[in-house]
Amino acid sequence: MQKNKSSDEAKVAYTRGVSASNHSDEHTSSDFIFICPSHLECVLAAGDSSDVAALRDWCASLPRKSYGRVFIEVDSAAQIEALDTPPGVGVTWLVREADAALTGHRLMEAVNAWLDEWVRADPLSGRYVHLWSGARTSDDVTAQWQSIRTELAEIWAAAAEYREQHA
């Protein structure tokens, strides 16, 4: 589904402020981004330790006005590193429990919680989210990604239909 660009994109405003980051490994920019929610360039990315290089490149390509979250599941805290992201994109590192059977479990819980807040809570907003999905080493995670993509396509189609009917 194509995102409709609006002339109201100017409702995104940048200002200087104190960084809200609690983690020294997140970007240290003191830029705050205040955004009208209907004009967000929402992004969501999730991967595991095998995806860090690709996620680094993806984050570097994001527009400065992007807003969203990157989740990365790793085996240990020693794998956590700084990623350069736009001021409105946070990075959450999820350290996997010792049980290898839980691979991808915490990651997908975090993704679903984010989607609950940003998309599922207001499905008729039609908020488009640019997804980057990794952690493809688990068949369960791959199946969950496919389910999420299908769900989002349905949400976006319903929102577009709703907007057309109420225009």
Number of C-alpha atoms within 10 A of each C-alpha: 9 6 12 7 8 8 8 10 15 10 14 16 12 15 9 10 11 10 13 11 14 7 11 9 14 19 18 16 16 14 16 17 19 15 19 12 14 14 18 20 22 20 19 20 20 26 25 24 17 15 16 20 10 13 24 14 13 13 19 14 11 15 11 16 20 22 23 20 20 23 23 27 28 22 17 14 12 8 12 19 12 13 19 19 26 22 20 21 23 19 21 17 23 19 18 21 14 10 8 9 10 12 21 27 15 17 25 20 11 20 18 16 13 16 16 13 10 18 20 18 10 13 16 17 19 21 22 22 20 14 14 15 20 21 21 16 13 15 11 13 20 16 12 15 21 12 12 15 14 11 13 21 14 13 21 22 15 16 18 16 14 14 13 9 8 7 6
